[in-house]
Amino acid sequence: MPTGKIYICDADQGVQNLLEKMLNAQGHRVSSFSQGQYLLQALAEQEEDFPDLILADIRMPDIDGLDLLRRIKAGRQAQQVVMMSAFGTVRSAVEAMKQGAHDFLLKPFTASELYNLVDKLIEHNQLLNENRSLRAEIRRRFDPEQVVYCSPAFGKVFDLARKVAPSEASILISGESGVGKEVIASTIHYSSNRREKRFLTINCAALTDSLLESQLFGHIKGAFTGAVASHQGLIEEADQGTLFLDEIGDISPGLQAKLLRVLQEREFIPVGATKVRRANVRFIAATNKNLEEEVKAGHFRKDLFYRLNVVTLLVPPLRERPEDIPPLANFFAERFAGRDQLRINQEAMQLLTGYSWPGNVRELENIIEMSVILVEDGEIHPRHLPTKLATEAVTPMAAPQKGMSLEDVERLYIEQVYCQTGFHKLRTAQILKIARRTLDRKLLQYKIRKDPLSDETNRN
């Protein structure tokens, strides 16, 4: 049962007491006012935590109930108000609804009538508030000002994305999987004139041909087995907004033809329907394939390619912009740690920056999430990272200098690997492909010591 904050405005003290008792018993926070001006003053003093619901009598000694309702709605249009009256008529109820009341209660009313109405309106109000919060969080998360990077390579793509955002041109974003193509797409949408409308995404490679068609264009009831109700497609839902088609290179030739019609004519036909529908949608497409090669091979329509390829943005892989690894790693660590303070120590960061990241930013995000789960002391160490990072991140030894003995070369290499693994003996032995006992003997022989500040890195 939803509970909330309720204001009661009624000149009858007995009614106030009864309503307070009934609503307090349901767990609501209740405040009562004997005059309309007192209620208006309380609302004017509120900066946040507004009441979920106001129950106001239509006959007040100082202000007419309908005038009170108009003044409440003028100050806060979204405020939910239920008018009450012991002398209710159809005319007064209709007038109250015209002025913005959400409902009308005729006194005397039963407890079930009151509880049902209050529960319904408070639940509705809380859903609206949650929706606003969710939309604000989505806007914050996809705010172009919050995009994390510091490399000139990504900055060039990001700046171009913001520059072309105000146009209505279709945009093709290419790059390897996981490089951040959706971040660029969201940047374009939230920097455009469509920012107040919906930004919807769909992964074209994740769905079968028939399901993708239904998701894009919608279907009517009975269009196919299992279509027990009509379904609105993403194209129609994204009307006046933006639709991001990820992995566009994987759609079938038949769907390519239907999608081309939407881009050219802004019209489509749902599955099973006969009437044409229209939608004003801006399309942003992304692919990890070379669409020009796909066109030459006959796998992708040339006319659709040129419709999508008005502006092309190529997002470089993470290995070509290593400057972005530290800020991205810290960003993900902060996100997954929540309120907890967490840092990535120097040795761990060296492993992160030395890795080639075949899975790009998505792989980095997953590894940091896993590391945050394993952390026990508020700091990510090399031991919290996958072994593959240490194996690949070790920088090959430079050519031996003239006069260096074989022992000198071996000592430098062991020291280098030991340092880069955060002085973790087992991991160092695995990388060197020697036994743990052999490593212990070599460390003793060459007088190689671990960092005195790293007390826990010598674990097996």
C-alpha positions in Angstrom: 0.0 0.0 0.0 1.6 3.3 -1.0 1.9 6.0 1.6 2.5 9.7 1.2 2.2 13.3 2.4 -1.4 14.6 2.5 -2.8 18.0 3.2 -6.4 18.4 4.4 -8.2 21.7 4.1 -11.6 21.7 5.8 -13.3 24.2 8.2 -15.1 21.5 10.1 -12.8 20.4 13.0 -14.7 17.1 13.3 -14.0 16.3 9.6 -10.3 17.2 10.1 -9.9 14.9 13.1 -11.7 12.0 11.4 -9.7 12.3 8.2 -6.5 12.6 10.1 -7.2 9.5 12.2 -8.2 7.4 9.1 -5.2 8.5 7.0 -2.6 8.3 9.8 -3.8 4.7 10.4 -2.8 4.0 6.8 0.7 5.3 7.4 0.3 8.7 5.6 1.8 12.0 6.9 -1.1 14.3 7.4 -1.3 18.1 8.0 -4.7 19.9 8.4 -5.7 23.5 7.7 -9.0 25.2 8.7 -8.7 28.0 6.1 -7.6 28.2 2.5 -5.2 31.0 3.1 -3.3 28.8 5.6 -3.0 26.0 3.0 -1.8 28.4 0.3 0.8 29.8 2.7 2.1 26.4 3.6 2.4 25.5 -0.1 4.2 28.8 -0.8 6.8 28.0 1.8 7.5 24.6 0.3 10.7 24.3 -1.9 10.5 20.5 -2.1 8.6 17.6 -0.6 5.3 18.9 -1.8 2.2 17.0 -0.7 1.3 14.0 -2.8 -2.4 14.9 -2.4 -4.6 17.7 -1.2 -8.2 17.0 0.1 -10.0 20.4 0.1 -13.6 21.2 0.9 -15.4 23.2 -1.8 -17.0 25.5 0.8 -14.4 27.4 2.9 -15.0 30.4 5.2 -12.3 32.7 3.6 -11.8 31.5 0.0 -14.3 29.8 -2.4 -13.2 26.2 -2.9 -13.0 26.5 -6.7 -11.0 29.7 -6.4 -8.7 27.9 -3.9 -8.3 25.1 -6.5 -7.4 27.6 -9.2 -4.8 29.2 -7.0 -3.3 25.9 -6.1 -3.0 24.8 -9.7 -1.6 28.2 -10.7 1.2 27.8 -8.2 1.9 24.1 -9.1 0.1 22.7 -12.1 1.1 19.1 -11.3 -0.4 19.2 -7.8 -3.1 16.5 -7.2 -6.3 17.9 -5.6 -9.5 16.2 -4.6 -12.5 18.5 -3.8 -15.0 17.4 -1.1 -18.5 18.6 -0.4 -21.6 17.7 1.6 -23.7 19.7 -0.9 -22.4 18.3 -4.1 -24.1 18.7 -7.4 -23.2 17.4 -10.8 -22.5 21.0 -11.8 -20.1 21.7 -9.0 -18.3 18.4 -9.6 -18.0 19.1 -13.3 -16.7 22.6 -12.6 -14.1 21.3 -10.1 -12.8 18.8 -12.7 -12.6 21.5 -15.3 -10.5 23.6 -13.0 -8.0 20.7 -12.6 -9.3 18.6 -9.7 -8.4 15.0 -10.0 -11.6 13.8 -8.4 -14.7 14.8 -6.4 -15.8 13.2 -3.1 -19.3 13.6 -1.9 -19.7 13.7 1.9 -20.4 11.5 3.7 -18.1 8.9 2.0 -17.2 5.4 3.2 -13.7 4.5 4.4 -13.2 2.2 1.4 -14.1 5.0 -1.0 -11.5 7.3 0.7 -8.8 4.6 0.9 -9.2 3.5 -2.7 -9.1 7.0 -4.1 -6.1 8.1 -1.9 -4.2 4.9 -2.8 -4.8 5.3 -6.5 -3.8 9.0 -6.6 -0.7 8.6 -4.4 0.5 5.6 -6.4 0.0 7.6 -9.6 1.9 10.6 -8.2 4.8 8.4 -7.0 5.0 6.8 -10.4 5.1 10.3 -12.0 7.9 11.3 -9.6 9.9 8.1 -10.3 9.5 8.7 -14.0 10.8 12.3 -13.7 13.7 11.0 -11.6 14.5 8.3 -14.2 14.3 10.8 -17.0 16.6 13.2 -15.1 19.0 10.3 -14.4 19.0 9.3 -18.1 19.6 12.9 -19.1 22.4 13.2 -16.6 24.0 9.9 -17.7 23.9 10.9 -21.4 24.7 14.6 -20.8 27.4 15.4 -23.4 29.2 17.4 -20.7 29.7 14.2 -18.7 31.4 12.2 -21.4 34.8 11.0 -20.1 37.9 11.3 -22.3 41.1 13.3 -22.7 42.6 12.0 -25.9 42.7 14.2 -29.0 41.6 11.2 -31.1 38.3 10.8 -29.3 37.9 14.5 -28.7 38.0 15.1 -32.5 35.1 12.7 -33.0 33.2 14.1 -30.0 33.5 17.7 -31.2 32.3 16.7 -34.7 29.3 14.9 -33.2 28.3 18.0 -31.3 28.8 20.1 -34.4 26.5 18.0 -36.6 23.9 17.4 -33.8 21.7 20.5 -34.6 21.2 19.3 -38.2 18.6 16.7 -39.3 21.1 14.6 -41.2 21.3 10.9 -40.8 24.6 9.8 -39.2 26.6 6.6 -39.5 29.0 5.8 -36.7 31.6 3.1 -37.3 34.1 1.5 -35.1 34.9 -1.8 -33.3 32.5 -3.3 -30.8 32.6 -1.6 -27.4 34.4 1.6 -28.4 31.5 3.9 -27.3 29.4 4.3 -30.4 26.2 4.6 -28.3 27.9 7.4 -26.3 28.5 9.3 -29.5 24.9 8.7 -30.6 23.4 9.9 -27.3 25.7 13.0 -27.5 24.2 13.8 -30.9 20.6 13.4 -29.7 21.1 15.4 -26.4 22.9 18.1 -28.3 20.1 18.4 -30.9 16.8 20.1 -31.2 15.2 16.8 -30.4 16.7 16.5 -27.0 13.3 16.8 -25.2 11.9 13.8 -27.2 12.8 10.1 -26.9 16.1 8.5 -27.7 15.6 4.8 -28.4 18.1 2.2 -29.2 17.9 -1.3 -30.7 20.7 -3.8 -31.5 19.9 -5.1 -34.9 22.3 -8.1 -34.6 20.6 -9.4 -31.4 17.2 -10.2 -33.0 15.9 -12.5 -35.6 14.7 -11.0 -38.9 11.0 -11.3 -38.0 11.3 -10.1 -34.5 13.4 -7.1 -35.6 10.8 -6.2 -38.1 8.1 -6.3 -35.5 10.2 -4.3 -33.0 10.9 -1.6 -35.6 7.6 -1.3 -37.4 5.2 -2.7 -34.9 2.4 -5.1 -35.7 -1.4 -5.4 -35.5 -3.4 -8.0 -33.5 -3.5 -11.3 -35.4 -0.6 -10.4 -37.7 1.1 -13.7 -36.8 0.8 -16.5 -34.3 1.1 -15.1 -30.8 0.2 -11.5 -31.8 -2.7 -11.4 -29.3 -2.6 -7.6 -29.2 -1.4 -4.7 -31.4 2.2 -3.5 -30.7 3.6 -0.1 -31.4 7.1 -0.2 -33.1 10.1 1.8 -32.1 9.9 4.0 -35.2 6.5 5.2 -34.1 7.6 5.5 -30.5 10.5 7.6 -31.6 8.4 10.1 -33.5 10.0 13.6 -33.2 12.9 11.9 -31.5 15.9 9.8 -32.4 16.3 6.1 -33.1 19.7 4.5 -32.8 20.2 1.4 -34.9 23.2 -0.4 -33.6 24.9 -3.0 -35.8 22.9 -1.8 -38.9 25.2 -4.0 -41.1 23.4 -7.2 -39.9 19.9 -6.5 -41.1 18.5 -8.5 -44.0 18.0 -7.1 -47.6 14.2 -7.2 -47.1 14.3 -5.0 -44.0 16.9 -2.8 -45.6 14.3 -1.9 -48.3 11.6 -1.2 -45.7 14.0 1.0 -43.7 14.9 2.9 -46.8 11.3 3.9 -47.3 11.1 5.3 -43.8 14.3 7.4 -44.4 13.0 8.6 -47.8 9.3 9.1 -47.2 9.0 9.1 -43.4 6.3 6.4 -43.7 6.0 2.8 -42.9 3.4 -0.1 -42.6 3.2 -2.2 -39.4 3.4 -6.0 -39.8 -0.1 -7.3 -40.9 -1.5 -3.8 -41.5 -2.5 -2.2 -44.8 -2.6 1.5 -43.9 0.5 3.7 -44.1 1.6 5.5 -40.9 4.0 8.4 -40.7 6.8 9.2 -38.3 9.4 12.0 -38.1 12.4 10.2 -36.8 16.1 11.0 -37.0 18.2 7.9 -37.6 21.6 7.3 -36.2 23.2 4.0 -37.3 26.3 2.2 -36.1 28.3 -0.7 -37.4 31.5 -2.5 -36.7 31.6 -3.6 -40.4 33.0 -1.8 -43.4 29.7 -1.0 -45.1 31.4 0.1 -48.3 32.9 -3.4 -48.6 29.5 -4.8 -47.8 27.9 -2.8 -50.6 30.5 -4.0 -53.0 29.9 -7.6 -51.9 26.1 -7.1 -52.5 25.3 -7.6 -48.8 24.1 -4.0 -48.2 22.0 -1.8 -50.4 23.9 1.1 -51.9 20.9 3.5 -51.7 20.4 2.8 -48.0 24.1 3.2 -47.4 24.1 6.7 -48.9 21.0 7.6 -47.0 22.6 6.7 -43.7 26.0 7.9 -44.6 25.3 11.7 -44.8 27.8 12.2 -42.0 30.3 9.5 -41.0 32.0 9.3 -37.6 34.8 6.9 -37.0 35.4 6.1 -33.3 39.0 5.0 -32.7 39.6 1.8 -30.6 40.8 2.2 -27.0 44.3 0.9 -27.8 44.8 3.9 -30.1 43.8 6.4 -27.3 45.6 5.0 -24.2 45.2 8.5 -22.6 41.6 7.7 -22.0 42.2 4.6 -20.0 43.0 6.2 -16.6 40.0 8.6 -16.5 37.6 5.9 -17.8 38.9 3.4 -15.2 38.5 5.9 -12.4 35.1 6.8 -13.7 33.9 3.2 -13.7 35.5 2.6 -10.3 33.6 5.5 -8.8 30.3 4.4 -10.4 30.5 0.8 -9.2 31.9 1.6 -5.8 28.9 4.0 -5.2 29.4 6.0 -2.0 32.5 4.1 -1.0 35.9 5.7 -1.6 38.0 3.6 -3.9 41.1 4.2 -5.9 43.3 2.3 -8.4 46.9 2.1 -7.3 49.8 2.9 -9.6 50.8 -0.7 -10.4 47.2 -1.7 -11.3 46.9 1.4 -13.5 50.1 0.5 -15.2 48.6 -2.9 -16.1 45.4 -1.3 -17.3 47.3 1.2 -19.6 49.6 -1.5 -20.9 46.8 -3.8 -22.1 45.6 -3.8 -25.7 41.8 -3.9 -24.8 40.4 -6.0 -27.7 36.9 -5.5 -26.2 37.5 -1.7 -25.9 35.7 0.4 -23.3 33.1 -2.3 -22.7 35.8 -4.7 -21.6 37.4 -2.1 -19.4 34.0 -1.4 -17.7 33.5 -5.1 -17.1 36.9 -5.6 -15.6 36.6 -2.6 -13.3 33.2 -3.8 -12.1 34.7 -7.2 -11.3 37.7 -5.6 -9.5 35.4 -3.4 -7.4 33.6 -6.6 -6.2 36.9 -8.2 -5.1 38.4 -5.1 -3.4 38.6 -5.4 0.4 40.7 -2.4 1.4 39.4 0.5 -0.7 42.1 0.2 -3.4 42.3 -1.9 -6.6 45.7 -3.7 -6.7 47.1 -5.9 -9.5 45.9 -9.0 -7.8 42.3 -7.8 -8.3 42.8 -7.7 -12.1 42.7 -10.7 -14.6 46.0 -12.4 -15.1 45.8 -11.7 -18.9 46.4 -8.0 -18.2 49.8 -8.7 -16.5 50.8 -11.2 -19.1 50.2 -8.8 -22.0 51.1 -5.6 -20.2 54.7 -6.5 -19.6 56.8 -4.3 -21.9 59.3 -6.3 -23.9 62.9 -5.9 -22.8 65.0 -3.5 -24.8 68.0 -4.9 -26.7 70.8 -5.7 -24.2 73.4 -2.9 -23.9 76.9 -3.6 -24.8 78.8 -5.2 -22.0 75.7 -6.6 -20.2 76.1 -10.2 -19.0 73.3 -12.8 -19.3 72.8 -12.5 -15.6 72.3 -8.7 -15.9 69.6 -9.2 -18.6 67.9 -11.9 -16.5 67.9 -9.8 -13.4 66.5 -6.7 -15.2 63.7 -8.7 -16.8 62.7 -10.5 -13.6 62.7 -7.2 -11.7 60.6 -5.5 -14.4 58.0 -8.3 -14.4 57.9 -8.4 -10.6 57.3 -4.7 -10.5 54.6 -4.6 -13.1 52.6 -7.4 -11.4 52.6 -5.3 -8.2 55.2 -7.7 -6.6 52.8 -10.6 -6.8 55.1 -13.7 -6.8 52.6 -16.3 -8.2 51.6 -14.1 -11.1 55.2 -13.2 -11.8 56.1 -16.9 -11.9 53.2 -17.6 -14.3 54.4 -14.8 -16.7 58.0 -15.9 -16.6 56.9 -19.5 -17.0 59.0 -20.7 -14.1 58.2 -22.5 -10.8 57.4 -20.4 -7.8 60.5 -21.9 -6.0 62.7 -20.9 -8.9 61.4 -17.4 -8.7 62.1 -17.2 -4.9 65.6 -18.4 -5.5 66.2 -15.8 -8.3 64.8 -13.0 -6.2 67.2 -13.9 -3.4 70.1 -14.4 -5.8 69.6 -11.0 -7.5 68.5 -9.3 -4.2 65.3 -8.1 -5.8 62.8 -6.9 -3.1 59.2 -6.1 -3.2 57.9 -2.6 -2.5 58.1 -2.2 1.3 54.7 -0.4 1.2 53.0 -3.4 -0.5 52.5 -5.8 2.4 49.8 -8.0 0.9 51.1 -8.5 -2.7 53.2 -11.6 -1.7 50.2 -13.9 -1.4 50.0 -17.2 -3.3 
